[in-house]
Amino acid sequence: MTRSRTAVLTTIAVLGAVPVASGLAGILRGPAGAPGGAPTSASVDSEYRFVNVFWAAAGVILWWSLRQPDERARVTRLMLELAAVGGLPRVISWMKVGAPHPVFRATIVLEFVVVPAVLVWHSRAVPVRR
């Protein structure tokens, strides 16, 4: 395995920990536990916890895809693409509601800069097997 391939797979494994950890925290603590969060309506709390199941699952799927990186390269790329696109609703929220907590501003950078860079790196280092 080349150094670049090992490095990108390690990077993706670490990136996968972010949605797993924050998704589980979101499920268990609710919106009040988020950076800058506060108690909210029961409906928003319910939706927040529900959506975090999918966020946590995204990290698990990334980890799963790394068990057979060549065969599951498309899955890895799809998950990274979805994470990158996830930055768009954050920008919409910023424009409509106002600036989020600095942690979430940093996530916009992660989604628009870091994740696409890792996506390109992955596409060069890990071929798609049919």
N, CA, C and O atoms as a GROMACS GRO file, in nm:
protein
  520
    1MET      N    1   0.086  -0.118   0.000
    1MET     CA    2   0.000   0.000   0.000
    1MET      C    3   0.090   0.124   0.000
    1MET      O    4   0.185   0.132   0.078
    2THR      N    5   0.059   0.218  -0.086
    2THR     CA    6   0.141   0.339  -0.093
    2THR      C    7   0.115   0.427   0.029
    2THR      O    8   0.013   0.415   0.096
    3ARG      N    9   0.210   0.515   0.055
    3ARG     CA   10   0.196   0.607   0.169
    3ARG      C   11   0.075   0.698   0.153
    3ARG      O   12   0.004   0.725   0.250
    4SER      N   13   0.050   0.745   0.031
    4SER     CA   14  -0.063   0.833   0.007
    4SER      C   15  -0.195   0.759   0.032
    4SER      O   16  -0.287   0.814   0.092
    5ARG      N   17  -0.201   0.637  -0.013
    5ARG     CA   18  -0.322   0.556   0.008
    5ARG      C   19  -0.346   0.532   0.158
    5ARG      O   20  -0.457   0.550   0.207
    6THR      N   21  -0.243   0.493   0.228
    6THR     CA   22  -0.254   0.472   0.373
    6THR      C   23  -0.296   0.600   0.442
    6THR      O   24  -0.380   0.597   0.532
    7ALA      N   25  -0.237   0.710   0.402
    7ALA     CA   26  -0.269   0.839   0.466
    7ALA      C   27  -0.412   0.881   0.440
    7ALA      O   28  -0.480   0.928   0.531
    8VAL      N   29  -0.461   0.864   0.317
    8VAL     CA   30  -0.598   0.906   0.288
    8VAL      C   31  -0.698   0.816   0.361
    8VAL      O   32  -0.800   0.864   0.411
    9LEU      N   33  -0.671   0.687   0.368
    9LEU     CA   34  -0.761   0.597   0.438
    9LEU      C   35  -0.762   0.627   0.588
    9LEU      O   36  -0.867   0.619   0.652
   10THR      N   37  -0.647   0.661   0.643
   10THR     CA   38  -0.640   0.699   0.784
   10THR      C   39  -0.716   0.829   0.807
   10THR      O   40  -0.789   0.843   0.905
   11THR      N   41  -0.700   0.924   0.717
   11THR     CA   42  -0.771   1.052   0.727
   11THR      C   43  -0.922   1.030   0.724
   11THR      O   44  -0.996   1.091   0.802
   12ILE      N   45  -0.967   0.944   0.636
   12ILE     CA   46  -1.110   0.916   0.626
   12ILE      C   47  -1.160   0.845   0.752
   12ILE      O   48  -1.271   0.872   0.798
   13ALA      N   49  -1.080   0.756   0.806
   13ALA     CA   50  -1.119   0.690   0.931
   13ALA      C   51  -1.137   0.792   1.043
   13ALA      O   52  -1.231   0.783   1.122
   14VAL      N   53  -1.046   0.888   1.049
   14VAL     CA   54  -1.057   0.994   1.151
   14VAL      C   55  -1.178   1.082   1.122
   14VAL      O   56  -1.253   1.116   1.214
   15LEU      N   57  -1.198   1.119   0.996
   15LEU     CA   58  -1.316   1.199   0.960
   15LEU      C   59  -1.446   1.125   0.996
   15LEU      O   60  -1.544   1.188   1.034
   16GLY      N   61  -1.446   0.994   0.983
   16GLY     CA   62  -1.564   0.916   1.018
   16GLY      C   63  -1.601   0.926   1.165
   16GLY      O   64  -1.717   0.910   1.202
   17ALA      N   65  -1.500   0.951   1.248
   17ALA     CA   66  -1.527   0.964   1.392
   17ALA      C   67  -1.610   1.088   1.424
   17ALA      O   68  -1.683   1.090   1.523
   18VAL      N   69  -1.599   1.190   1.342
   18VAL     CA   70  -1.672   1.316   1.367
   18VAL      C   71  -1.823   1.293   1.365
   18VAL      O   72  -1.890   1.327   1.462
   19PRO      N   73  -1.880   1.236   1.258
   19PRO     CA   74  -2.024   1.216   1.260
   19PRO      C   75  -2.070   1.112   1.362
   19PRO      O   76  -2.180   1.122   1.417
   20VAL      N   77  -1.987   1.011   1.387
   20VAL     CA   78  -2.027   0.911   1.487
   20VAL      C   79  -2.036   0.977   1.624
   20VAL      O   80  -2.137   0.963   1.693
   21ALA      N   81  -1.933   1.048   1.663
   21ALA     CA   82  -1.931   1.111   1.796
   21ALA      C   83  -2.036   1.221   1.809
   21ALA      O   84  -2.110   1.226   1.906
   22SER      N   85  -2.041   1.310   1.710
   22SER     CA   86  -2.137   1.421   1.721
   22SER      C   87  -2.280   1.373   1.701
   22SER      O   88  -2.373   1.429   1.760
   23GLY      N   89  -2.299   1.270   1.618
   23GLY     CA   90  -2.433   1.216   1.600
   23GLY      C   91  -2.485   1.151   1.727
   23GLY      O   92  -2.600   1.172   1.766
   24LEU      N   93  -2.400   1.072   1.792
   24LEU     CA   94  -2.441   1.010   1.919
   24LEU      C   95  -2.467   1.117   2.025
   24LEU      O   96  -2.563   1.106   2.101
   25ALA      N   97  -2.382   1.218   2.030
   25ALA     CA   98  -2.404   1.327   2.126
   25ALA      C   99  -2.536   1.398   2.096
   25ALA      O  100  -2.610   1.433   2.188
   26GLY      N  101  -2.566   1.420   1.969
   26GLY     CA  102  -2.691   1.485   1.932
   26GLY      C  103  -2.811   1.403   1.970
   26GLY      O  104  -2.912   1.457   2.015
   27ILE      N  105  -2.802   1.272   1.954
   27ILE     CA  106  -2.912   1.183   1.992
   27ILE      C  107  -2.932   1.186   2.143
   27ILE      O  108  -3.045   1.197   2.191
   28LEU      N  109  -2.824   1.176   2.217
   28LEU     CA  110  -2.833   1.165   2.363
   28LEU      C  111  -2.860   1.298   2.433
   28LEU      O  112  -2.933   1.303   2.532
   29ARG      N  113  -2.800   1.406   2.382
   29ARG     CA  114  -2.809   1.535   2.452
   29ARG      C  115  -2.911   1.631   2.391
   29ARG      O  116  -2.957   1.724   2.457
   30GLY      N  117  -2.946   1.608   2.266
   30GLY     CA  118  -3.043   1.696   2.200
   30GLY      C  119  -2.983   1.829   2.161
   30GLY      O  120  -2.863   1.850   2.179
   31PRO      N  121  -3.063   1.920   2.108
   31PRO     CA  122  -3.014   2.049   2.061
   31PRO      C  123  -2.951   2.134   2.170
   31PRO      O  124  -2.862   2.214   2.142
   32ALA      N  125  -2.994   2.118   2.293
   32ALA     CA  126  -2.936   2.197   2.403
   32ALA      C  127  -2.790   2.161   2.425
   32ALA      O  128  -2.715   2.242   2.479
   33GLY      N  129  -2.749   2.042   2.384
   33GLY     CA  130  -2.611   1.999   2.402
   33GLY      C  131  -2.517   2.041   2.290
   33GLY      O  132  -2.396   2.021   2.300
   34ALA      N  133  -2.571   2.097   2.184
   34ALA     CA  134  -2.488   2.142   2.071
   34ALA      C  135  -2.416   2.271   2.108
   34ALA      O  136  -2.466   2.348   2.191
   35PRO      N  137  -2.300   2.297   2.048
   35PRO     CA  138  -2.232   2.425   2.074
   35PRO      C  139  -2.326   2.542   2.043
   35PRO      O  140  -2.377   2.554   1.931
   36GLY      N  141  -2.349   2.626   2.140
   36GLY     CA  142  -2.440   2.738   2.124
   36GLY      C  143  -2.586   2.697   2.132
   36GLY      O  144  -2.675   2.780   2.111
   37GLY      N  145  -2.612   2.571   2.162
   37GLY     CA  146  -2.748   2.519   2.166
   37GLY      C  147  -2.826   2.565   2.287
   37GLY      O  148  -2.771   2.623   2.381
   38ALA      N  149  -2.954   2.539   2.283
   38ALA     CA  150  -3.044   2.576   2.391
   38ALA      C  151  -3.167   2.486   2.384
   38ALA      O  152  -3.193   2.425   2.280
   39PRO      N  153  -3.241   2.479   2.492
   39PRO     CA  154  -3.367   2.404   2.485
   39PRO      C  155  -3.455   2.464   2.375
   39PRO      O  156  -3.450   2.584   2.347
   40THR      N  157  -3.533   2.379   2.313
   40THR     CA  158  -3.618   2.422   2.202
   40THR      C  159  -3.752   2.352   2.211
   40THR      O  160  -3.781   2.285   2.311
   41SER      N  161  -3.833   2.365   2.111
   41SER     CA  162  -3.964   2.299   2.112
   41SER      C  163  -3.945   2.147   2.102
   41SER      O  164  -3.841   2.098   2.058
   42ALA      N  165  -4.047   2.076   2.143
   42ALA     CA  166  -4.043   1.930   2.138
   42ALA      C  167  -4.027   1.881   1.993
   42ALA      O  168  -3.958   1.782   1.969
   43SER      N  169  -4.089   1.949   1.899
   43SER     CA  170  -4.080   1.908   1.759
   43SER      C  171  -3.938   1.925   1.705
   43SER      O  172  -3.887   1.836   1.636
   44VAL      N  173  -3.875   2.037   1.735
   44VAL     CA  174  -3.738   2.060   1.688
   44VAL      C  175  -3.644   1.961   1.757
   44VAL      O  176  -3.553   1.908   1.693
   45ASP      N  177  -3.663   1.937   1.886
   45ASP     CA  178  -3.581   1.841   1.959
   45ASP      C  179  -3.594   1.703   1.897
   45ASP      O  180  -3.493   1.634   1.876
   46SER      N  181  -3.715   1.662   1.868
   46SER     CA  182  -3.740   1.531   1.807
   46SER      C  183  -3.672   1.519   1.671
   46SER      O  184  -3.607   1.419   1.643
   47GLU      N  185  -3.687   1.621   1.588
   47GLU     CA  186  -3.628   1.619   1.454
   47GLU      C  187  -3.475   1.617   1.462
   47GLU      O  188  -3.409   1.544   1.388
   48TYR      N  189  -3.419   1.696   1.552
   48TYR     CA  190  -3.274   1.703   1.570
   48TYR      C  191  -3.218   1.566   1.607
   48TYR      O  192  -3.120   1.520   1.548
   49ARG      N  193  -3.280   1.501   1.704
   49ARG     CA  194  -3.233   1.369   1.746
   49ARG      C  195  -3.249   1.266   1.633
   49ARG      O  196  -3.162   1.182   1.614
   50PHE      N  197  -3.360   1.273   1.560
   50PHE     CA  198  -3.385   1.184   1.448
   50PHE      C  199  -3.277   1.199   1.340
   50PHE      O  200  -3.220   1.100   1.294
   51VAL      N  201  -3.251   1.322   1.300
   51VAL     CA  202  -3.152   1.348   1.194
   51VAL      C  203  -3.012   1.302   1.236
   51VAL      O  204  -2.933   1.259   1.152
   52ASN      N  205  -2.983   1.311   1.364
   52ASN     CA  206  -2.852   1.269   1.411
   52ASN      C  207  -2.829   1.118   1.400
   52ASN      O  208  -2.714   1.074   1.402
   53VAL      N  209  -2.935   1.039   1.389
   53VAL     CA  210  -2.918   0.896   1.362
   53VAL      C  211  -2.851   0.879   1.226
   53VAL      O  212  -2.760   0.798   1.210
   54PHE      N  213  -2.897   0.956   1.128
   54PHE     CA  214  -2.840   0.947   0.994
   54PHE      C  215  -2.697   1.002   0.990
   54PHE      O  216  -2.612   0.950   0.918
   55TRP      N  217  -2.672   1.106   1.068
   55TRP     CA  218  -2.538   1.164   1.074
   55TRP      C  219  -2.442   1.062   1.134
   55TRP      O  220  -2.333   1.042   1.080
   56ALA      N  221  -2.479   0.998   1.243
   56ALA     CA  222  -2.394   0.896   1.305
   56ALA      C  223  -2.374   0.778   1.208
   56ALA      O  224  -2.264   0.724   1.196
   57ALA      N  225  -2.481   0.740   1.139
   57ALA     CA  226  -2.471   0.630   1.043
   57ALA      C  227  -2.375   0.663   0.930
   57ALA      O  228  -2.308   0.573   0.878
   58ALA      N  229  -2.368   0.788   0.890
   58ALA     CA  230  -2.274   0.828   0.783
   58ALA      C  231  -2.131   0.795   0.822
   58ALA      O  232  -2.053   0.747   0.739
   59GLY      N  233  -2.096   0.820   0.947
   59GLY     CA  234  -1.961   0.786   0.993
   59GLY      C  235  -1.938   0.636   0.996
   59GLY      O  236  -1.831   0.589   0.957
   60VAL      N  237  -2.037   0.562   1.041
   60VAL     CA  238  -2.026   0.416   1.044
   60VAL      C  239  -2.011   0.362   0.902
   60VAL      O  240  -1.932   0.271   0.877
   61ILE      N  241  -2.087   0.418   0.808
   61ILE     CA  242  -2.076   0.375   0.668
   61ILE      C  243  -1.937   0.406   0.613
   61ILE      O  244  -1.880   0.326   0.539
   62LEU      N  245  -1.883   0.521   0.647
   62LEU     CA  246  -1.745   0.551   0.605
   62LEU      C  247  -1.649   0.446   0.658
   62LEU      O  248  -1.567   0.393   0.583
   63TRP      N  249  -1.660   0.415   0.786
   63TRP     CA  250  -1.572   0.312   0.844
   63TRP      C  251  -1.591   0.178   0.774
   63TRP      O  252  -1.494   0.109   0.743
   64TRP      N  253  -1.716   0.142   0.749
   64TRP     CA  254  -1.746   0.016   0.680
   64TRP      C  255  -1.681   0.014   0.542
   64TRP      O  256  -1.624  -0.087   0.501
   65SER      N  257  -1.690   0.126   0.472
   65SER     CA  258  -1.634   0.132   0.336
   65SER      C  259  -1.483   0.113   0.336
   65SER      O  260  -1.427   0.068   0.236
   66LEU      N  261  -1.417   0.146   0.444
   66LEU     CA  262  -1.272   0.134   0.452
   66LEU      C  263  -1.225  -0.010   0.475
   66LEU      O  264  -1.106  -0.039   0.462
   67ARG      N  265  -1.317  -0.098   0.509
   67ARG     CA  266  -1.279  -0.239   0.530
   67ARG      C  267  -1.242  -0.306   0.398
   67ARG      O  268  -1.163  -0.400   0.396
   68GLN      N  269  -1.299  -0.258   0.289
   68GLN     CA  270  -1.266  -0.304   0.154
   68GLN      C  271  -1.259  -0.179   0.066
   68GLN      O  272  -1.349  -0.152  -0.013
   69PRO      N  273  -1.151  -0.103   0.081
   69PRO     CA  274  -1.147   0.031   0.021
   69PRO      C  275  -1.162   0.035  -0.131
   69PRO      O  276  -1.224   0.127  -0.184
   70ASP      N  277  -1.108  -0.063  -0.201
   70ASP     CA  278  -1.120  -0.060  -0.348
   70ASP      C  279  -1.261  -0.096  -0.392
   70ASP      O  280  -1.318  -0.030  -0.478
   71GLU      N  281  -1.316  -0.201  -0.333
   71GLU     CA  282  -1.449  -0.247  -0.370
   71GLU      C  283  -1.558  -0.147  -0.328
   71GLU      O  284  -1.662  -0.139  -0.392
   72ARG      N  285  -1.533  -0.072  -0.222
   72ARG     CA  286  -1.633   0.019  -0.169
   72ARG      C  287  -1.597   0.167  -0.189
   72ARG      O  288  -1.648   0.255  -0.120
   73ALA      N  289  -1.508   0.192  -0.283
   73ALA     CA  290  -1.462   0.329  -0.308
   73ALA      C  291  -1.578   0.421  -0.345
   73ALA      O  292  -1.579   0.538  -0.306
   74ARG      N  293  -1.673   0.370  -0.420
   74ARG     CA  294  -1.788   0.454  -0.459
   74ARG      C  295  -1.869   0.496  -0.337
   74ARG      O  296  -1.918   0.608  -0.329
   75VAL      N  297  -1.883   0.404  -0.243
   75VAL     CA  298  -1.957   0.436  -0.120
   75VAL      C  299  -1.883   0.545  -0.042
   75VAL      O  300  -1.944   0.640   0.007
   76THR      N  301  -1.752   0.529  -0.031
   76THR     CA  302  -1.671   0.630   0.039
   76THR      C  303  -1.691   0.765  -0.025
   76THR      O  304  -1.714   0.865   0.044
   77ARG      N  305  -1.682   0.770  -0.156
   77ARG     CA  306  -1.695   0.898  -0.227
   77ARG      C  307  -1.834   0.956  -0.213
   77ARG      O  308  -1.850   1.077  -0.198
   78LEU      N  309  -1.935   0.871  -0.217
   78LEU     CA  310  -2.072   0.921  -0.200
   78LEU      C  311  -2.089   0.984  -0.062
   78LEU      O  312  -2.148   1.092  -0.050
   79MET      N  313  -2.037   0.921   0.041
   79MET     CA  314  -2.050   0.975   0.176
   79MET      C  315  -1.975   1.108   0.188
   79MET      O  316  -2.024   1.202   0.251
   80LEU      N  317  -1.858   1.117   0.127
   80LEU     CA  318  -1.782   1.242   0.129
   80LEU      C  319  -1.856   1.351   0.050
   80LEU      O  320  -1.860   1.467   0.092
   81GLU      N  321  -1.913   1.313  -0.063
   81GLU     CA  322  -1.989   1.411  -0.142
   81GLU      C  323  -2.109   1.464  -0.064
   81GLU      O  324  -2.136   1.584  -0.066
   82LEU      N  325  -2.179   1.375   0.004
   82LEU     CA  326  -2.294   1.418   0.084
   82LEU      C  327  -2.250   1.512   0.197
   82LEU      O  328  -2.319   1.610   0.226
   83ALA      N  329  -2.137   1.482   0.259
   83ALA     CA  330  -2.087   1.571   0.365
   83ALA      C  331  -2.053   1.708   0.308
   83ALA      O  332  -2.081   1.810   0.371
   84ALA      N  333  -1.994   1.711   0.189
   84ALA     CA  334  -1.960   1.840   0.128
   84ALA      C  335  -2.086   1.920   0.095
   84ALA      O  336  -2.092   2.040   0.120
   85VAL      N  337  -2.186   1.853   0.039
   85VAL     CA  338  -2.311   1.920   0.005
   85VAL      C  339  -2.382   1.967   0.131
   85VAL      O  340  -2.458   2.065   0.128
   86GLY      N  341  -2.359   1.899   0.243
   86GLY     CA  342  -2.419   1.939   0.370
   86GLY      C  343  -2.382   2.079   0.413
   86GLY      O  344  -2.450   2.138   0.497
   87GLY      N  345  -2.276   2.133   0.358
   87GLY     CA  346  -2.238   2.271   0.389
   87GLY      C  347  -2.339   2.372   0.333
   87GLY      O  348  -2.353   2.481   0.388
   88LEU      N  349  -2.408   2.336   0.225
   88LEU     CA  350  -2.504   2.430   0.165
   88LEU      C  351  -2.619   2.466   0.258
   88LEU      O  352  -2.649   2.585   0.272
   89PRO      N  353  -2.684   2.370   0.323
   89PRO     CA  354  -2.790   2.409   0.417
   89PRO      C  355  -2.738   2.493   0.533
   89PRO      O  356  -2.811   2.577   0.586
   90ARG      N  357  -2.613   2.472   0.572
   90ARG     CA  358  -2.555   2.556   0.678
   90ARG      C  359  -2.546   2.702   0.632
   90ARG      O  360  -2.575   2.794   0.708
   91VAL      N  361  -2.506   2.721   0.508
   91VAL     CA  362  -2.496   2.856   0.453
   91VAL      C  363  -2.636   2.918   0.442
   91VAL      O  364  -2.655   3.036   0.472
   92ILE      N  365  -2.733   2.838   0.398
   92ILE     CA  366  -2.871   2.888   0.391
   92ILE      C  367  -2.917   2.932   0.529
   92ILE      O  368  -2.976   3.039   0.544
   93SER      N  369  -2.890   2.851   0.631
   93SER     CA  370  -2.928   2.887   0.768
   93SER      C  371  -2.859   3.016   0.812
   93SER      O  372  -2.923   3.102   0.872
   94TRP      N  373  -2.732   3.028   0.782
   94TRP     CA  374  -2.657   3.148   0.819
   94TRP      C  375  -2.722   3.271   0.756
   94TRP      O  376  -2.739   3.374   0.822
   95MET      N  377  -2.759   3.260   0.629
   95MET     CA  378  -2.819   3.373   0.558
   95MET      C  379  -2.958   3.406   0.612
   95MET      O  380  -2.993   3.524   0.622
   96LYS      N  381  -3.037   3.306   0.647
   96LYS     CA  382  -3.174   3.329   0.690
   96LYS      C  383  -3.189   3.359   0.839
   96LYS      O  384  -3.274   3.438   0.879
   97VAL      N  385  -3.104   3.295   0.923
   97VAL     CA  386  -3.122   3.304   1.067
   97VAL      C  387  -3.010   3.382   1.136
   97VAL      O  388  -3.032   3.445   1.240
   98GLY      N  389  -2.891   3.378   1.077
   98GLY     CA  390  -2.778   3.448   1.136
   98GLY      C  391  -2.660   3.354   1.156
   98GLY      O  392  -2.669   3.233   1.134
   99ALA      N  393  -2.549   3.413   1.197
   99ALA     CA  394  -2.424   3.338   1.213
   99ALA      C  395  -2.437   3.232   1.322
   99ALA      O  396  -2.487   3.260   1.432
  100PRO      N  397  -2.392   3.111   1.292
  100PRO     CA  398  -2.397   3.006   1.394
  100PRO      C  399  -2.278   3.019   1.491
  100PRO      O  400  -2.192   3.105   1.475
  101HIS      N  401  -2.276   2.932   1.588
  101HIS     CA  402  -2.163   2.922   1.682
  101HIS      C  403  -2.034   2.902   1.601
  101HIS      O  404  -2.038   2.840   1.494
  102PRO      N  405  -1.920   2.952   1.649
  102PRO     CA  406  -1.793   2.935   1.576
  102PRO      C  407  -1.760   2.790   1.539
  102PRO      O  408  -1.696   2.767   1.437
  103VAL      N  409  -1.802   2.695   1.620
  103VAL     CA  410  -1.778   2.554   1.586
  103VAL      C  411  -1.845   2.520   1.454
  103VAL      O  412  -1.789   2.448   1.372
  104PHE      N  413  -1.965   2.571   1.434
  104PHE     CA  414  -2.037   2.540   1.311
  104PHE      C  415  -1.987   2.622   1.192
  104PHE      O  416  -2.001   2.579   1.078
  105ARG      N  417  -1.929   2.737   1.219
  105ARG     CA  418  -1.862   2.811   1.110
  105ARG      C  419  -1.741   2.731   1.062
  105ARG      O  420  -1.714   2.724   0.942
  106ALA      N  421  -1.670   2.671   1.157
  106ALA     CA  422  -1.554   2.588   1.121
  106ALA      C  423  -1.598   2.465   1.041
  106ALA      O  424  -1.526   2.420   0.952
  107THR      N  425  -1.716   2.412   1.072
  107THR     CA  426  -1.761   2.295   0.997
  107THR      C  427  -1.792   2.330   0.852
  107THR      O  428  -1.779   2.245   0.764
  108ILE      N  429  -1.831   2.453   0.828
  108ILE     CA  430  -1.854   2.496   0.689
  108ILE      C  431  -1.723   2.489   0.611
  108ILE      O  432  -1.720   2.444   0.496
  109VAL      N  433  -1.616   2.533   0.673
  109VAL     CA  434  -1.484   2.523   0.609
  109VAL      C  435  -1.449   2.376   0.587
  109VAL      O  436  -1.400   2.339   0.480
  110LEU      N  437  -1.473   2.294   0.687
  110LEU     CA  438  -1.446   2.151   0.675
  110LEU      C  439  -1.525   2.093   0.557
  110LEU      O  440  -1.470   2.018   0.477
  111GLU      N  441  -1.652   2.127   0.547
  111GLU     CA  442  -1.737   2.071   0.442
  111GLU      C  443  -1.705   2.125   0.303
  111GLU      O  444  -1.716   2.051   0.205
  112PHE      N  445  -1.666   2.250   0.294
  112PHE     CA  446  -1.640   2.309   0.162
  112PHE      C  447  -1.495   2.302   0.117
  112PHE      O  448  -1.467   2.315  -0.002
  113VAL      N  449  -1.402   2.281   0.209
  113VAL     CA  450  -1.260   2.280   0.172
  113VAL      C  451  -1.196   2.144   0.200
  113VAL      O  452  -1.142   2.081   0.110
  114VAL      N  453  -1.202   2.100   0.324
  114VAL     CA  454  -1.131   1.978   0.364
  114VAL      C  455  -1.193   1.854   0.298
  114VAL      O  456  -1.122   1.774   0.237
  115VAL      N  457  -1.323   1.839   0.310
  115VAL     CA  458  -1.387   1.719   0.255
  115VAL      C  459  -1.368   1.709   0.103
  115VAL      O  460  -1.334   1.601   0.055
  116PRO      N  461  -1.388   1.815   0.025
  116PRO     CA  462  -1.359   1.803  -0.119
  116PRO      C  463  -1.213   1.769  -0.148
  116PRO      O  464  -1.184   1.695  -0.242
  117ALA      N  465  -1.121   1.824  -0.069
  117ALA     CA  466  -0.979   1.790  -0.090
  117ALA      C  467  -0.955   1.642  -0.063
  117ALA      O  468  -0.881   1.577  -0.137
  118VAL      N  469  -1.015   1.589   0.042
  118VAL     CA  470  -1.001   1.446   0.072
  118VAL      C  471  -1.068   1.363  -0.037
  118VAL      O  472  -1.018   1.256  -0.072
  119LEU      N  473  -1.177   1.410  -0.090
  119LEU     CA  474  -1.246   1.340  -0.199
  119LEU      C  475  -1.156   1.329  -0.322
  119LEU      O  476  -1.146   1.222  -0.382
  120VAL      N  477  -1.092   1.437  -0.359
  120VAL     CA  478  -0.999   1.434  -0.473
  120VAL      C  479  -0.882   1.342  -0.443
  120VAL      O  480  -0.842   1.262  -0.528
  121TRP      N  481  -0.827   1.354  -0.323
  121TRP     CA  482  -0.714   1.269  -0.281
  121TRP      C  483  -0.754   1.122  -0.287
  121TRP      O  484  -0.678   1.039  -0.337
  122HIS      N  485  -0.871   1.090  -0.237
  122HIS     CA  486  -0.920   0.952  -0.238
  122HIS      C  487  -0.935   0.901  -0.381
  122HIS      O  488  -0.898   0.788  -0.411
  123SER      N  489  -0.988   0.984  -0.470
  123SER     CA  490  -1.007   0.940  -0.609
  123SER      C  491  -0.874   0.913  -0.679
  123SER      O  492  -0.868   0.834  -0.774
  124ARG      N  493  -0.769   0.977  -0.634
  124ARG     CA  494  -0.637   0.952  -0.693
  124ARG      C  495  -0.566   0.832  -0.630
  124ARG      O  496  -0.493   0.760  -0.697
  125ALA      N  497  -0.589   0.811  -0.500
  125ALA     CA  498  -0.515   0.709  -0.426
  125ALA      C  499  -0.585   0.571  -0.424
  125ALA      O  500  -0.520   0.468  -0.406
  126VAL      N  501  -0.718   0.572  -0.442
  126VAL     CA  502  -0.793   0.447  -0.432
  126VAL      C  503  -0.876   0.429  -0.558
  126VAL      O  504  -0.974   0.500  -0.579
  127PRO      N  505  -0.838   0.334  -0.642
  127PRO     CA  506  -0.914   0.311  -0.764
  127PRO      C  507  -1.049   0.247  -0.735
  127PRO      O  508  -1.066   0.181  -0.632
  128VAL      N  509  -1.143   0.266  -0.824
  128VAL     CA  510  -1.274   0.202  -0.811
  128VAL      C  511  -1.264   0.066  -0.876
  128VAL      O  512  -1.224   0.054  -0.992
  129ARG      N  513  -1.300  -0.037  -0.801
  129ARG     CA  514  -1.304  -0.174  -0.857
  129ARG      C  515  -1.448  -0.207  -0.888
  129ARG      O  516  -1.539  -0.170  -0.815
  130ARG      N  517  -1.465  -0.276  -0.993
  130ARG     CA  518  -1.600  -0.316  -1.036
  130ARG      C  519  -1.635  -0.450  -0.980
  130ARG      O  520  -1.745  -0.501  -1.006
   0.00000   0.00000   0.00000
